[in-house]
Amino acid sequence: MFNLQFKYLSFFFGIISILSFFNIIYSNYLNLYLNQDTYYITFAASLGISIIFYKIKFFKEKLSIFEKILTVFFGYLLLPLILSIPFYLSIYNLTFLNSFFESVSGFTSTGFTIFDDIKHIDQGLILWRSSIQWIGGLYFLFSIIFLIDIYDESFKKTLTNFISFSSSEVLKQAIKILLLYSIITLSIFIILNFFSIRTFDSLNLAFTLISSGGFLPVNDLSSILKEDVQIIILSTLMLTSFFSIFFIYNLVFIKNRNINFFYEDLHLIVYYIVIISIFFLFFSFNNDFLNNLLAISTSISNIGFSIGSNNSKLDFIFLFMVIIGGSFFSTSSGLRFVKIYSLLKFSINQILLFSKPNNIFMNKLIFTKINFNFHEINKYFLTILIFIISLFILISFLCLTGIDFEQSFKLSILTLMNTVNSSIYGLADFNFNDQYYYTKYCLIFFMIVGRIELLTILLILKKFLLKN
């Protein structure tokens, strides 16, 4: 019998109860009574489960890494069940599956929606959709700390100089994440307000941007962004879910600055500048650079927003950016730029060793003195292999349900990378509400697969397939 860390899940059920309470206050303040009772039910249910889970005692002092993975995976199933209550009990007559699909999509920061017209939803439920993303982004960041043992030493060093993570160090980093996550959210909200974006839209966008989510408070982003400066600001703020959540904190508060704390973000800065330069020089036709800037920022941060129609010939370029993703300690998805760069550099060095065997090639990342070892390269390779296998399985299933191959291919990438469908990927008109129930269950499963570290899939399979 496997043990789950119920206190870990209890914390997030408690956060759900707090946000439910805020939604009750918001609904009362603006006289939004249509779905107000659903938030009372959600508040009572989440608070009750939080207390029960906190009181549960398990007899194992230290969980195995497999049991920790199982805890995180079950969290992606149990938490959206409570989060789906306002959808299911709302006046919009949503089925349980559609309600659960919407909540999983928000909690995994994907952004697929079964609503055809957002403007017909009451403000309370729109705010609830955005809140789900915010909780999901925080859950993802906490899960990285919770599963820190499966990650590489070089990644651990971006958090702390300690060799191992004791319980006190985990608690310290978790509190730091919660404070930074909340402060950055508030900062985004204030900045958007300062640039004349409506307060309600600013609040929803703040929840979305920090979590790398895909839900919008309106049908079309162009109804919010009226000026060029607003597009530039939103494109810049999207980078908060591209870079590490600790990046600004380390720049300001770390006195004895070690390159280990910045090396991944330095790589990402170079990567971002190179992409912007290429698009500015070669792909900015008809003075549409600002639209391209937004498309680049939204793709590399795995958000997926777009304004109007984009050049369809660039669909697969943006999809490639989605696959790469952002920083390891950000809320973005993707395979992670440093992993792909490390694997590419190691592969080139191995090829050069055959042509120049007497030369010495260092597997060292630029901006740092860190050498990646062969064991880490194996992990990177396995992550990409699992992604390819998962992509092939999902494409095959979607094709069998009647979705054409091109749409299945694009939708599968966006699902595994937790990025919303939009015009920049040629899927703006894809209707999730009309899909078969088994298609929705499949997408739910793979949205969760995409959100947890792909390497954990291998560890789960190893637990069941290998006895030793």
N, C-alpha and C positions, 0 to 999 in steps of 0.2 A: 504493500500500500504506500503510495507516494504522499509525501507531506507537502502542503502548500503554505506559503508564508501569508497567513490571513491578516496579520497586522499591516503588511505592505498594502494589501488590497483595501483594508479598512480605511486607511488614510485617504484614498481616492474616493471611496464612497462618501466620506466626510466632506470632501471638497464639492462633490455633486450636491450634497445637501445645502452647503453654503451658497452655491450658485443658484440653486432652486429658490432659496430664501430671497436672494437679490432679485430674481425674476418676479417673485410675488410682490415685493416692494415696488418694482418698476411698473408692473401691471396695475397695481393700486394707484400709483402716482399719476399715471396717464389714463386711468379709467379703461384699461384694456381687460374686459371681463369675459371675453369669449372663451378663452382656454385657461382661465386663472385656476380653476379647481385642479387641473392636471398637475400644476406645480406644487400644490399642497400634497397631492398623492406622492409625487416624486420626492418631495422633501421628507415625508414620513418614511417612505420605503428606504431611501438611501441612508437616512440617519439611523433607522433601525438596523439595517444590515451592517452599517459601520460599527455600531456598538456590539452587535453579535460577533462579528469577525474579530473585533479587538479583544473580546472576552475568551475566544476560543484558545485553548492551550494545546500546543503540539509538543510531543515528547522528544523532539530532536533539537539539540542546541544549534547544530550547524547543518544547513541544508546542502545537499549535493548540487552541482551545477545543473544537472538535469531537472531537479525539483524546482530550482529557481526559474529555469526556462519554462517549465510547466506553469508556474505561478503567473509569469508574464503573459503566456499564451491564454490562460483562462481569464485573465484580466481583460483581454481584448474581446472576450465573449460575454463575460458577466456584466462588466460596466456598461456596455452599450445596451444591454437588456433594460437596465434602469433608465438610461438616457433616452430610450425609445418611448417611454410612457407618455410624455406630452404629445408625441406624434400620433400614437395609437388612440389616445383618448380625446384627441382634438375634434373639432367640428368638421374636419376635412375627410372623414370616412376612410382613413388609410388602413390597409390590411396590416396584420402583424408583420408579415415579411417586408412590406414596403417601409414600415416604421423602423424595423431592425436594420434594413439596408441603409436607410438615411442616417441612422445613428452610428453604424459602423463606418460608413463613408466619412462622417464628420470626425469620429474619434481617431481614425487612422490618418486624418488630415488629407484625405483623397479629394473629396469634393463632388463626387457623382451624386446627382439628386434625382428624385422621382417627381419633384414639383415642376410642372410645365411653366407656371407663371408665378414668380416670386412676389409680384406686387399685390397678389390676391391673398397673401398670407399676412396675418396680423403681426404687428411689431414684436410682440412678446415671443412668438415662436421663431421669428427671424433671429432675435437675440439669442434664443436658446440654441439654435443651429450653430451660431458662432461660438457660444460658450462650450459646446461639445468639442469643437476643434481646439480651443484653448486648453481644456482638460487633457485631451489626447496628446497635445504637444508636450505638456508637462509630464504625462505618464511615460512618454517615449524617452525623455531625458533622464527621468528617474530610473527607468529600466536599464539604461546604459550603465549607470552606477551599480545597480542591483546585479547586473550580469558582467561586471568588470573583469571577472576571472577568465572569460573566454577571449579577451582582447589582448593585443600585443603590449609589450613593455613600453614601446615608444609612444603608444597612445596614452598609457597610464601616466607617463611623465608630463603630458600636456595638462594634467590635473594637479599633480603633486610631486614633490621630490622624494616622498616616502617610497620605500621599496614595495611594500604591500599595503592593502587596504584593510585596516582594522575596522571594527564596528563604529568606533568614534570618528574615524576618518570618513567613512561612508556617510554618517550623519552630518558631519561638517560640510561635505561637498553637496549633499542633498539640500541643506538649508541655504547654501550659497546659490544653488540653482533656482530654488523657489524665489528668493529675493531678486536675483538678476532677471528672471523670467517676468516677474511682476513689474519691476521697474522699467524694463524695456517695453513692455506692453503699454504702461502708462505714458512713457515717452513718445511712442508712436502715436497714441491717441492725441496727445497735446500738439505734436507737430502737424498732424493732419488737420486739426482744428485751426491751427495758426494759418494754414494755407487755404482757408475758406471752404473746407469740406464739411458738410453738415454733421452735427454732433453725433446723431444716431449712426450715420454711415461711418464716421471716424471710429466709433467704438467697435462696430462690427469688423471693420477692416483691420483694426489693431489686433483683435483676437485672431483674425485670419493670418495676418502677416507673420506674427511671432511664431505661430504653430505650423507654418508652411501649408496652411489649409487651402481649400478651393471654394468654399461657400461665399457667395456674394449677397449683400442685402438688397440687391436689385437684379433685374434681368440682364442688364447690359452695363458694363463698367463705364462706357462712354457717357452715361447719364450722370455719373459722379464726377468724372474728370472733364472739366470744361476748358481748362487752360493748359498750355504747354508746361508751365512750371509745375503744375499738379502731377503731370505725367512723370516729370523728372524726379520729383520728390517721392512718388509712390515707387518708381523703379529703384531708387536708392534705398528706401525703407525695406524693400523686399530682400535686400542683402542681409538683413538681420537674421533671417533663417538660412542663409547661405554660409556665413562665417560662424565660427564657434561662438557659443553664448558667453564664453569666458574671454573672448578676444579683447574687448574694450576694458573689462575688469583687470586683466593682466597688464595691459598698457598703462593703466592709471595707478594700480595699487601694488604691483610687484616691484619691490625696490631692487633686489639683486636679480635683474632680468636674465633669465636663462633662455637661450634660443629654442630650447625644447618646448617652451610655452607658446611659441609663435610660428614654428616652422610650417605647420599645415596651412595656416591662414596666409602666410607669405606666398606659398605656392598658389593659393586660390586668388590672391590679388594679381599675380602675374597672369594666371589663366584668364581672369576676367578682363584685364586690360588688353590682352592679345585678341580675345574674341570681339571686344568692342571695336578695336582698331580694324580688324578684318571686315566687320560689317560696315563700318564707316567708309572704308575705302572701296569695297567691292559690291555691297548689297544694298546701299542706300539709294534707291531709285525714287524719283518724283518727290524728293524732300520728305521721305517717310522714315528718317532715322530715329525719331522719337518713338514711333511704333515698334521699330526693331529693338530699340533700347529696352522698352518694356517687355518685349517678347523674350529677349535674352535674359533679363533679370528674373522673369517669372519662370523660365525653363530651368535655369541653373539652380534656382532655389526650390524647384519642384512644387510651385504654386499653380501655374497654368493659366492665369488670367490673360485676356487679350482685349484689344480695342478694335472693333470692326473686323474687316476681313484683311488677311495678310497674304503675302505671296505664297501660293500653294507649292511652289517649287522648293520652298525652304522647310516644308513640313518635317522631313527626315533629319535635317540639320538640328532643328529644335528638339526633336525626339532624342537625338544623340546626346544633346546637352542634358536632357532629363535623365538619361541613363547614367551619366557621369555623376551628377549630384554635387553636393557641397561638402561641408566640413563634417568630421566625425562627431563632434559634440554640438552639432546644430540640429534643428528639427527637420531639416531637409532629408529626403530619401536618397536614392541612387546608390551606385556601387562605391562612391567616394573617389574623388580626384586623386588623392595621394596613393590610394591602393593601385589604381590603374597606372599612374605614373611610375610607381615603384616596380610593378610587374613588368612594364614596358622596358624600363631601364635595365632591370635584371636580365630580361630576355635578350636584349641587344648585347649586353656584356658577355653572355654565354655564347652567342653567335660569334662575336669577335674573338673569343678565346680559341676557336677552331682555326681562324685565319691568322691570328697573331698569338700563338701559345706562349711565347716568351714574355709577353707584356703582362703587367698587373693591372687589373681593372677593379676599381673600388665601387662597391654597391652603396654609394653614399648619396643621400639627398642633398640638393642644393639648399643653402641657407641654414645648414645644420651639420653637426658632426656625427649624426646618427647613421649607423650602418644597419641595413635590414638584413636579417639572417635568412637562411634557406627555409626554416620552419615558418616564418612569417609569409614568405613567398608562396609556400604551399597553401596557406590559409587564403591568400588573395586569389590564387588560381581556383580553389574549390568554391569560393564565393561566386566567381564569375561562371563557373561550370553549373552550379545550382541555379543561378539566374537563367542561364540558357535552357536548362531542362525544364524549369518552371514555366518559362516563356513558351516553349514548344508545347507543353501540356495544355496551357490555357488557350493558346491559339487554336489547337486542334479541337478543343471542346467548343469554343465559340463558333468555329466554322461548322461544326456538326449541328449547332442550334439554328443555322440559317443565316448567320452574319457573314458577309463576304470577307475574303482573305485580307484585303487591305485594312478594312475596319477592324477585323479581329487582331491583326498584327499591331496596329496603333493602340487599340484599347488594351491589349495585353501588356504592352510596355507601360502605359499610363497607370494601369491597375497595380502592377508590381512596384512601380516607382511612386505610387500614391500621389499622382498628379491629375488635376481635373481636366476633362475634355474641353477643348475650346477650338476656335477657328484657326489658331496657329498650328494645330495638329490635324485640321481637316475633319474634326468630329463635333463641331458645335451643335449640330442638329440631331445628334444621337439621342434617342429617347429610351431611358432606362425603365420607365414606368410600363412600357409595352412589352418588355422582355419576358420570356418564360420564367417560371419560378425557379427552375433548376439553374438557369443562367445567373439569376441574382444570387443564389446560394454559392455558386462557384465564384462569382466576383467577390462576395463577402469573404470567402475563405482566402482567396489570393490577395485581397487588400490587407488582410492580417499577416499573411506570409511576407508580403512586401514590407510591412512595417517593422516586424522583428528582424534582427540581424540574420541574413540568409545563412550564415554559418551555423546558427542554432538549429536549422532544419537538419543539417548533417548530424549534429549531436543527438537529436531526437531519433533519427533513423538508426544511428549507431547503437542507441540504447535498446531498441527493439530487435534489430537484426543481428547484432553481435552479442554473444553471451559474456565475453570477457572484455 
